[in-house]
C-alpha cells in the first residue's frame, strides 16, 4: 500500500534514506522531510507492507515540472517491484496536480539507478545542471 507519509514517519523514512545511501553531509534529511510535508506542492509517499516500511519517494511540482527525490527501497525488498510502484505513485501524484513532465537527478556514476530509471522509460536529457549552495554568507 502506498500512502502519503505523516510527520511520525520521519525517523523511519530518514533511516531508510540513510540505509540506501541517499543522504549527503550537505543536505539535512530532516529538514527536507519537514519541508516536503509542509507544502501543498510536495509530498513524501511511503510503501508499507506487512513488515513495515518497504520504501519511500519524495515528489514535488514547481509549477513547471514534476520532480522526484529520495526514491528508496529497503535493501531486503529491492528487486521486488516496490521501486516501480513508488515511481508510478509519484507520477500519479504529479499528474493529479497538472505536471506535464517528470524529472529527477542521478549522480553520473550511479549505474544501478540509471539502469532502473531507464528501464522505466526515463531518458537522459541534454541539459547541464548548474548550482551552488546558498549559505548564510550569501544572504
N, C-alpha and C positions, 0 to 999 in steps of 0.2 A: 504494500500500500504506500503510495506517495502522497504526502500532505505538506502544507506549509509548516515550517518549523515555528516553534514558540520560544519565548525567552528562556524557559527552563531546559531547552535542548542544547543551550550554548556549550556547556562543558563537554558533552558527548560529541557534538559536531566538531568542536575545535580539536579534541583528542583524535578524532578520525582524520582531520586535515593533517595533523602532525604525523600520525601513523603512515599516511600516504605520501609524506614528504612535500606537502604543498605550501607549508609556511616558510617565510623568509624573515631574517632578523629585522629587515627594514619595514616590514608590514606587521601591524598589530592585529592578529586574527580576531581578538575580542571586539576591537573597535569596528573592524569590517563587518562582523556578525551583527553587532548592535545597529550599525548604520543601515544595513540591508533590511533588518526587521522594522526599522522606524519609518520607512518611506513607503508611499503607495506605488512607487515605480521600481521597487526591488523586493526580492524575497529570497529566502533560503528554503529549498524544498528538501525533504528527507524521505528516504525509503526505509520503511520499517518491515520487519518480518518477525516471525515467532521468536527469534533470538535477539531482537533489539534493533539497533541502528545498522542498516546494511549499507547506506550511502547517503550522500548529500550533493547538492549543487546550488550555487548562488547564481541568481539571474537578475537582470535589470534592463530597463528600457530608458534610454536617454532622450527619447522623442524622435530620434533619427534611426537608431539601430538598437537591436537587442544584443545583450552581452551575456556571456556565460563565464563564471569564475568558480574556482574551488570544486570542480567535479571530483568527488572522492568515493571510492567503493572500498569497504572493509577488505583488507588483504585476503581473508579467508572466504570472501564471497565474490572475488573477481572472476571474470570469465563465465559468469552465470546469467548475464542479461541485465543486471542491475544498472550498469552504466548506460546502456541503451535506453532503458526505461526512464532513467533520470533525464537524459537528453530529450527524449520525447516529451516528458512532462515540462521541461524548461521551454521547449519550442511551443507547446500548447499555451503555457502561461504568457509567453510573449505574443503569440497570435491573438489571444484574447484582448490584449492591450494595443493592438494595431501595429506591432513592429513589422516592418517589411523585410527585414534581414536579420540574421543572427551571426554574431561574430564572437571569436574568442582568441586568446593569445596563448601560444605554446612555446616554451623555450626550444630553440632550434636543435638542441642536442637530445631532446626527449623523443626518441624514435617510437617508443611504445605508445605514447599519447598521440603522436602524429598519425601513426597507423590506425589507431582506434577511431579518431575523428574522420580520417579519410575513408574508412570502411562505412561510416555513417553518411557519406556523400558530401562531406565538407571538402572544400578546395582551398589550396593555398592562394592567397590574394597577392596581387602585385602592388603591395604598399610597403612602406618603410615606417616602422613605429619609432617615433621620437619621443623623448621625455626627459624630465628631470624631477628630482624630489623638491617639494616645496616645504622647506623648514622654516623655523621661526626667523632665521636670518634673512629670509626672502620677504618677509612681511613689511 
